[in-house]
Amino acid sequence: MRVLSFIIFGALVLAPALTRAEDMAPAALNSFSSVPAAVTSAQVLDQNGHVLGKVERVQADQNGTPAAISFRAANTGQTVVVAAAAVSFDGRVLITSSDQPQIAELIKAPTRTASK
């Protein structure tokens, strides 16, 4: 019985350590204390899952907190800059709000979805 208790306790202690970054809940990019490594190569999606582009650069403030991202738009090739407060990160992709004027303009043109 003691061995079973030890195994169950060990599993409960290790379970959080075994979770992967992809399983984290989306959080505003500016809520991170530093730029997560996965952000620098992440895709940028709109709220409907359409691919808007891929991150080119992350600008941090004087404390190292993400302040803005720039990405190359998939459909136009132009560089788009979005404040980190308007972007969520879930460990894999960045999701931005379509109420940003520069994002609303990109959504008007046809884009591909993340599943294609």
URUR-V122977 format. One record per residue. N is the residue number from 1. RES is the residue in one letter. SS is DSSP state (a for helix, b for strand, c for the rest). Layout:
N RES SS
N RES SS
//
This chain:
1 M c
2 R a
3 V a
4 L a
5 S a
6 F a
7 I a
8 I a
9 F a
10 G a
11 A a
12 L a
13 V a
14 L a
15 A a
16 P a
17 A a
18 L a
19 T c
20 R c
21 A a
22 E a
23 D a
24 M c
25 A c
26 P c
27 A b
28 A b
29 L a
30 N a
31 S a
32 F c
33 S c
34 S c
35 V c
36 P c
37 A a
38 A a
39 V a
40 T a
41 S a
42 A c
43 Q b
44 V b
45 L b
46 D c
47 Q c
48 N c
49 G c
50 H b
51 V b
52 L b
53 G b
54 K b
55 V b
56 E b
57 R b
58 V b
59 Q b
60 A b
61 D c
62 Q c
63 N c
64 G c
65 T c
66 P b
67 A b
68 A b
69 I b
70 S b
71 F b
72 R b
73 A b
74 A c
75 N c
76 T c
77 G c
78 Q c
79 T b
80 V b
81 V b
82 V b
83 A b
84 A a
85 A a
86 A a
87 V b
88 S b
89 F b
90 D c
91 G c
92 R c
93 V c
94 L b
95 I b
96 T b
97 S c
98 S c
99 D c
100 Q c
101 P a
102 Q a
103 I a
104 A a
105 E a
106 L a
107 I a
108 K a
109 A c
110 P c
111 T c
112 R c
113 T b
114 A c
115 S c
116 K c
//
